[in-house]
Structures are given as C-alpha cells and as structure tokens.
Amino acid sequence: MISGVKFYGLLCGCLLSAITGLSQPTTSYNYLPGAGNNVKILGADISFLPQLAARGEKFSVDGKTEDPILILKAHGFNYIRLRIFVNPAADSGYSPGKGFCDLTHTEQMAKRIKAAGMGFLLDFHYSDTWADPGKQYKPAAWKNDDFNQLKKDVYDFTKKVITALKAQGTTPDMVQIGNEINHGILWPDGNIRHPDTLAAFLKSGIAAVKAVDPSINIMLRIADGGQNALSRAFLDKMLARSVPFDIIGESYYPKWHGTTSQLKGNLNDLAGRYTQRIIVVEYSERKTEVNNIVFTLPDHKGMGTFIWEPLNTWEAIFDRQGQARDSLLNLYKKIARKFNIH
C-alpha cells in the first residue's frame, strides 16, 4: 500500500502528463486495495448477456432457470468483465440502433454484478465497434479531431463513464484502458508506430479513472499470450514513456498466440521482469492448462483469468438451449477449489 503523499504525487504526475504530454518518472500504482498481494480472480466476460436476454434466452442448471451471473458465482467465478464502446448505436457501431454495450447497458449490468458480490472489470474499447490488434477505428464523433482534442476525448469519455458508475454505487474494481492495444489505439494517430502519441492517449484515460477514484486498478491489455518478444517490446515502450499501470493483461488463443508452453514461458518471463501482476484476460481453450500456468507464476504474480463469453460462444459453458454443461461448470468449481479462489 502506498502512502497518501506518494499517491498524490503519482496522481498529479499522471494528470500533468495526460494534459501536457510531458514525460514523468516511470511509476506504477502497484497496489490492490482491500485484497493484498494474494488476490485471485476467476473471471468471465459476459458482455453479450443483455443481447441474449433481449432475444429471450434463459440459462438453467439441472432444469432450474437462474440468473447466469449467480450460476457462475456458485461454480467458482468471482469476477465479471464488461466491454463498453463510445457510441455502439451508430450506423457503423457495434450495435446499430440498439446500443448494446453502451453506458446505459453497462450501468444495468454493473448493478447485477455488484449485487452478486462479484468483482467488476470494465474494458474500454475507444471505438464505436470492436477494437483489437487488426482494427482500432476512431469513434465517428472523434474522427476529425487532432492530437490534443483526442486526448481530451479519451479523458472526458472515460471520466464520464467512471463517474456515472461510481454515482450509482457500482465503481469498477479494475479498468482496462483500451482493448488488445499491442498495435495501438485510435488509428492512425495512436498506432504503435507513434509510441509517444499512444502513451499520451493511455495516460489521458488513466488520469481520468484516477481523478474519479484513485483506488481503481489499471490494466494494459495486449494480445501476445505466447509471444514474449512482442509482449516485452510493447511494455518496455510504455514504461519508458511513464505510463502507470498495475496489471499486465494478455489474450491467449492457441490459433494466434502459440502453445501453452509458449504461454508459460512468456508469463514466467514477464513475472520476473516487471513489477505488475498478470491476468490472462481472454481465453477459451486449454482451460485447465491456462489456469494452472497463471496461478503458479512466481511470487504470486498470476492474478487470474477471464474466460471469453462462456454464455454462448466457442467452448461455451451453456448450450444453445441455455442448459449448463455440468462438466464445464464443475471444472471451474474444481479450479476455484484447487487455488483457493473465493
């Protein structure tokens, strides 16, 4: 835990950097309020849930329909991740005319997460639609903005969202600044080819979060699960530019990110190289192996995992009729028990 004086200095430095672009000493908040260094996360991204509910889909265990959030909690999960877009209802947005994964839907889901007593990770896509290594499109409302205005756009949008969530008593425990950002955000300005610009945008988002609630943990999330050289190259660029963050987030899909041996090698190296803790924040396959790797990293650096959309995609925990696959639910219960996850 850092002192109030030290934290005030870190926050001021982050705010100054976001506003002016001036370089600050390399720092990291590196604290986990109320959790200590041994906090463990077994999480799930279930952002599709409002869309599924709007189609009338329900979820059940042993023939009994229940809230899927509570079903997941009963089987070992203790954290939920939600994604949010700038204007998903736009014509070129994620959810034209309907606006799923906007602030209103996020507020509604956040209430359910907190009512269930679960942790809450919010994933900012600084776009109207999917942002990932292959596309980081600017929101339509920001597309003609210059560098300084884009920094302000990021700050204002981030602060608006976090302020609204805090006002209703559902402050995120953790915030992901950008989604799979190894190639940058807000292309072309914030492409990784322009690391100073990218760092300035990230600092702006981080400063906005900390201005609302300094206790929120910050994740930088990349998509290089089994790729050590690429992971290190990105992280070193951001640390050299004094981007402050608490958690390294990685995606791991074998099709793109290598074998589990490569995942283990990468995460072990990152654990020894950086002070930040580590989360595999998206995966689907190799469930047992991925969790074993993360929860056995040196020095308790493995903070946890988030399975990608277990309600309806790929190796889903629920079938197309919404019935639980007991083998998968029980697998997670076993993982939670093995690693003493509450």
C-alpha positions as CSV (number, residue, x, y, z in Angstrom):
1,M,0.0,0.0,0.0
2,I,1.4,3.4,-0.9
3,S,1.2,6.4,1.3
4,G,-1.2,9.3,0.7
5,V,1.6,11.6,-0.1
6,K,3.2,9.3,-2.6
7,F,-0.1,8.6,-4.2
8,Y,-0.9,12.3,-4.5
9,G,2.4,12.7,-6.3
10,L,1.7,9.9,-8.7
11,L,-1.7,11.1,-9.5
12,C,-0.6,14.6,-10.1
13,G,2.2,13.4,-12.4
14,C,-0.2,11.2,-14.3
15,L,-2.7,14.1,-14.7
16,L,0.0,16.5,-15.8
17,S,1.4,14.1,-18.3
18,A,-2.1,13.4,-19.8
19,I,-2.8,17.1,-20.1
20,T,0.6,18.4,-21.3
21,G,2.3,15.3,-22.8
22,L,5.4,16.0,-20.6
23,S,7.5,13.0,-19.6
24,Q,7.3,11.9,-16.0
25,P,9.4,9.4,-14.0
26,T,8.5,5.8,-14.5
27,T,6.0,4.8,-11.9
28,S,3.3,2.2,-11.2
29,Y,0.5,2.3,-8.7
30,N,1.0,-1.3,-7.9
31,Y,-1.5,-1.7,-5.1
32,L,-4.6,-3.8,-4.8
33,P,-7.0,-2.1,-2.3
34,G,-8.5,-4.4,0.2
35,A,-7.1,-7.5,-1.5
36,G,-3.4,-7.8,-0.6
37,N,-0.9,-9.4,-2.9
38,N,-2.6,-12.8,-2.9
39,V,-5.9,-11.7,-4.6
40,K,-7.0,-14.3,-7.1
41,I,-9.5,-13.9,-9.9
42,L,-11.6,-16.5,-11.7
43,G,-13.5,-14.3,-14.1
44,A,-15.7,-14.3,-17.2
45,D,-16.6,-11.7,-19.9
46,I,-20.3,-11.9,-20.3
47,S,-21.0,-8.7,-22.1
48,F,-23.3,-10.4,-24.6
49,L,-25.8,-11.2,-21.8
50,P,-28.2,-8.2,-22.4
51,Q,-28.4,-9.1,-26.1
52,L,-29.1,-12.7,-25.3
53,A,-31.8,-11.7,-22.8
54,A,-33.3,-9.4,-25.4
55,R,-33.7,-12.5,-27.6
56,G,-35.5,-14.3,-24.8
57,E,-32.6,-16.6,-24.0
58,K,-32.5,-18.1,-20.4
59,F,-30.0,-20.1,-18.5
60,S,-30.5,-23.1,-16.3
61,V,-28.8,-25.7,-14.1
62,D,-30.5,-29.1,-13.6
63,G,-33.6,-27.8,-15.2
64,K,-33.9,-24.7,-13.0
65,T,-33.7,-21.3,-14.6
66,E,-31.4,-18.9,-12.8
67,D,-29.6,-15.6,-13.3
68,P,-26.4,-16.7,-15.2
69,I,-24.3,-14.3,-13.0
70,L,-25.4,-16.3,-9.9
71,I,-24.8,-19.6,-11.7
72,L,-21.3,-18.6,-12.5
73,K,-20.7,-17.4,-8.9
74,A,-22.0,-20.6,-7.5
75,H,-19.4,-22.5,-9.5
76,G,-16.3,-20.6,-8.5
77,F,-16.3,-17.4,-10.5
78,N,-15.7,-14.2,-8.6
79,Y,-15.2,-11.5,-11.3
80,I,-17.1,-10.3,-14.3
81,R,-15.7,-8.2,-17.2
82,L,-17.8,-5.9,-19.4
83,R,-16.8,-4.1,-22.6
84,I,-18.0,-0.6,-23.4
85,F,-18.0,1.3,-26.7
86,V,-18.2,5.1,-27.3
87,N,-21.3,5.0,-29.4
88,P,-22.3,1.5,-30.3
89,A,-25.7,2.6,-31.6
90,A,-24.0,4.5,-34.5
91,D,-24.6,3.2,-38.1
92,S,-21.1,1.8,-38.1
93,G,-21.1,0.8,-34.5
94,Y,-21.2,-2.4,-32.6
95,S,-25.0,-2.4,-32.1
96,P,-26.6,0.0,-34.7
97,G,-29.8,1.5,-33.4
98,K,-29.8,-0.6,-30.2
99,G,-26.7,0.4,-28.4
100,F,-25.8,-2.7,-26.5
101,C,-22.5,-2.2,-24.5
102,D,-23.2,1.5,-24.1
103,L,-23.2,3.3,-20.8
104,T,-26.9,2.6,-20.0
105,H,-26.5,-1.2,-20.5
106,T,-23.2,-1.1,-18.6
107,E,-24.8,0.6,-15.7
108,Q,-27.6,-2.0,-15.6
109,M,-25.1,-4.9,-15.7
110,A,-22.9,-3.3,-13.1
111,K,-25.7,-3.3,-10.6
112,R,-26.2,-7.0,-11.1
113,I,-22.5,-7.7,-10.7
114,K,-22.2,-5.8,-7.5
115,A,-25.5,-7.2,-6.2
116,A,-24.0,-10.6,-6.6
117,G,-20.9,-9.6,-4.6
118,M,-18.5,-10.1,-7.5
119,G,-15.6,-8.0,-8.8
120,F,-16.0,-5.8,-11.8
121,L,-13.5,-5.2,-14.6
122,L,-14.5,-2.6,-17.3
123,D,-13.0,-2.9,-20.7
124,F,-12.8,0.4,-22.7
125,H,-12.9,0.0,-26.5
126,Y,-12.1,3.5,-27.6
127,S,-14.2,3.0,-30.7
128,D,-17.8,2.6,-31.7
129,T,-17.2,-1.0,-32.6
130,W,-14.8,-3.9,-31.9
131,A,-11.2,-2.8,-31.2
132,D,-8.5,-5.4,-31.5
133,P,-5.0,-5.9,-33.0
134,G,-6.4,-5.7,-36.5
135,K,-8.6,-2.7,-36.1
136,Q,-8.7,0.3,-33.8
137,Y,-11.1,2.6,-35.5
138,K,-11.8,6.1,-34.1
139,P,-15.3,6.8,-32.9
140,A,-17.3,8.6,-35.6
141,A,-17.6,11.7,-33.3
142,W,-13.8,11.9,-32.9
143,K,-12.6,11.1,-36.4
144,N,-11.6,14.6,-37.4
145,D,-10.1,15.6,-34.0
146,D,-6.4,16.5,-33.7
147,F,-4.0,15.1,-31.1
148,N,-4.9,17.5,-28.3
149,Q,-8.6,17.0,-28.8
150,L,-8.3,13.3,-29.0
151,K,-6.5,13.3,-25.6
152,K,-9.4,15.3,-24.3
153,D,-11.9,13.0,-25.9
154,V,-10.4,10.0,-24.2
155,Y,-10.2,11.8,-20.8
156,D,-13.8,13.1,-21.0
157,F,-15.4,9.8,-22.1
158,T,-13.5,7.8,-19.6
159,K,-14.3,10.2,-16.7
160,K,-18.0,10.3,-17.7
161,V,-18.3,6.6,-17.6
162,I,-16.5,6.0,-14.3
163,T,-18.3,9.0,-12.7
164,A,-21.7,7.5,-13.7
165,L,-20.8,4.1,-12.4
166,K,-19.5,5.5,-9.1
167,A,-22.6,7.6,-8.7
168,Q,-24.8,4.5,-8.6
169,G,-22.5,2.6,-6.3
170,T,-21.0,0.3,-8.9
171,T,-17.5,1.6,-9.2
172,P,-15.3,-0.8,-11.3
173,D,-12.6,-2.5,-9.3
174,M,-10.4,-2.6,-12.3
175,V,-10.3,-0.8,-15.7
176,Q,-8.8,-1.9,-18.9
177,I,-7.5,1.2,-20.9
178,G,-8.1,0.0,-24.5
179,N,-8.6,-3.4,-25.9
180,E,-5.8,-5.6,-27.3
181,I,-3.7,-2.5,-27.8
182,N,-0.4,-4.0,-28.9
183,H,-0.8,-2.2,-32.2
184,G,-2.1,0.9,-30.5
185,I,-5.5,2.7,-30.3
186,L,-7.3,5.5,-32.3
187,W,-5.6,4.8,-35.6
188,P,-3.7,6.2,-37.3
189,D,-2.7,8.8,-34.6
190,G,-2.2,6.3,-31.8
191,N,-0.7,3.5,-33.8
192,I,2.2,1.7,-32.0
193,R,4.4,3.3,-34.7
194,H,3.8,6.5,-32.9
195,P,4.5,5.4,-29.3
196,D,4.7,8.9,-27.8
197,T,1.2,9.6,-29.1
198,L,-0.1,6.2,-27.9
199,A,1.4,6.7,-24.5
200,A,-0.3,10.2,-24.2
201,F,-3.7,8.7,-25.0
202,L,-3.3,6.0,-22.5
203,K,-2.1,8.4,-19.8
204,S,-5.2,10.5,-20.5
205,G,-7.5,7.6,-19.9
206,I,-5.7,6.5,-16.8
207,A,-5.7,10.1,-15.4
208,A,-9.5,10.2,-15.9
209,V,-10.0,7.0,-14.0
210,K,-7.8,8.1,-11.1
211,A,-9.5,11.5,-11.0
212,V,-12.8,9.8,-10.1
213,D,-11.5,7.0,-7.9
214,P,-7.7,6.5,-7.1
215,S,-8.3,3.0,-5.8
216,I,-9.3,1.6,-9.2
217,N,-6.6,-0.7,-10.6
218,I,-5.4,-0.1,-14.2
219,M,-4.7,-2.8,-16.7
220,L,-2.9,-2.5,-20.0
221,R,-4.1,-5.3,-22.2
222,I,-2.3,-6.8,-25.2
223,A,-2.8,-9.9,-27.4
224,D,0.5,-11.6,-27.2
225,G,-0.1,-14.5,-24.8
226,G,2.7,-16.8,-26.1
227,Q,4.8,-14.2,-27.7
228,N,7.5,-12.9,-25.3
229,A,9.5,-10.6,-27.6
230,L,6.3,-8.8,-28.7
231,S,5.0,-8.5,-25.2
232,R,8.2,-7.1,-23.9
233,A,8.6,-4.7,-26.8
234,F,5.2,-3.1,-26.1
235,L,5.5,-3.0,-22.3
236,D,9.0,-1.5,-22.5
237,K,7.8,1.2,-24.8
238,M,5.0,2.2,-22.5
239,L,7.1,2.0,-19.3
240,A,9.8,4.1,-21.0
241,R,7.2,6.8,-21.5
242,S,6.0,6.6,-17.9
243,V,2.6,5.1,-18.5
244,P,1.5,4.0,-15.0
245,F,-0.4,0.7,-14.6
246,D,-0.9,-2.1,-12.1
247,I,-1.7,-5.1,-14.2
248,I,-0.5,-6.7,-17.5
249,G,-3.4,-8.3,-19.4
250,E,-2.8,-10.9,-22.1
251,S,-5.1,-12.7,-24.5
252,Y,-4.4,-16.4,-25.2
253,Y,-5.9,-18.2,-28.2
254,P,-3.7,-21.0,-29.4
255,K,-4.6,-20.3,-33.1
256,W,-2.8,-16.9,-32.8
257,H,-0.8,-16.9,-29.7
258,G,1.1,-20.2,-29.6
259,T,1.3,-23.3,-27.4
260,T,0.7,-23.5,-23.7
261,S,4.5,-23.9,-23.3
262,Q,5.0,-20.6,-25.0
263,L,2.3,-19.0,-22.9
264,K,4.0,-20.3,-19.8
265,G,7.4,-19.2,-20.9
266,N,6.2,-15.7,-21.7
267,L,4.3,-15.2,-18.5
268,N,7.1,-16.5,-16.4
269,D,9.5,-14.1,-18.0
270,L,7.1,-11.2,-17.6
271,A,6.6,-12.1,-13.9
272,G,10.3,-11.9,-13.3
273,R,10.9,-8.8,-15.4
274,Y,8.1,-6.4,-14.3
275,T,6.5,-5.4,-11.0
276,Q,3.0,-5.5,-12.4
277,R,0.7,-8.6,-11.8
278,I,-0.6,-10.6,-14.7
279,I,-4.0,-11.7,-15.9
280,V,-4.9,-13.8,-18.9
281,V,-7.9,-11.7,-19.6
282,E,-9.3,-13.6,-22.6
283,Y,-9.0,-17.3,-23.4
284,S,-11.4,-20.2,-24.2
285,E,-9.4,-23.4,-25.0
286,R,-7.0,-25.2,-22.7
287,K,-8.9,-24.1,-19.6
288,T,-7.1,-26.3,-17.1
289,E,-3.7,-25.5,-18.5
290,V,-4.2,-21.8,-18.7
291,N,-5.3,-21.5,-15.1
292,N,-2.5,-23.8,-13.9
293,I,0.0,-21.6,-15.6
294,V,-1.4,-18.3,-14.3
295,F,-1.9,-19.4,-10.7
296,T,1.6,-20.9,-10.3
297,L,3.6,-17.9,-11.6
298,P,6.5,-16.9,-9.4
299,D,5.9,-14.5,-6.5
300,H,2.1,-14.7,-6.8
301,K,2.3,-12.6,-9.9
302,G,-0.5,-14.5,-11.5
303,M,-3.6,-12.6,-10.5
304,G,-6.2,-14.5,-12.5
305,T,-8.1,-15.3,-15.7
306,F,-11.2,-14.3,-17.6
307,I,-12.9,-16.8,-20.0
308,W,-14.3,-15.2,-23.1
309,E,-18.1,-15.2,-23.3
310,P,-18.9,-18.5,-21.7
311,L,-22.7,-18.0,-22.2
312,N,-22.8,-18.6,-25.9
313,T,-19.5,-18.8,-27.8
314,W,-16.9,-21.4,-28.8
315,E,-16.5,-23.7,-25.9
316,A,-19.5,-22.3,-24.1
317,I,-20.5,-23.4,-20.6
318,F,-24.1,-23.3,-21.7
319,D,-25.5,-25.0,-24.8
320,R,-27.8,-23.3,-27.3
321,Q,-30.8,-24.1,-25.2
322,G,-29.2,-22.4,-22.2
323,Q,-28.7,-25.6,-20.4
324,A,-25.5,-25.8,-18.3
325,R,-22.8,-28.3,-19.4
326,D,-22.1,-29.7,-16.0
327,S,-18.7,-30.9,-16.9
328,L,-17.5,-27.4,-17.7
329,L,-19.2,-25.7,-14.7
330,N,-17.7,-28.4,-12.4
331,L,-14.3,-27.9,-14.0
332,Y,-14.4,-24.3,-12.8
333,K,-15.5,-25.3,-9.4
334,K,-12.5,-27.6,-9.2
335,I,-10.2,-24.8,-10.4
336,A,-11.5,-22.5,-7.7
337,R,-11.1,-25.1,-5.0
338,K,-7.6,-26.0,-6.2
339,F,-6.3,-22.5,-6.0
340,N,-8.4,-21.3,-3.0
341,I,-10.4,-18.7,-5.0
342,H,-13.3,-17.0,-3.2
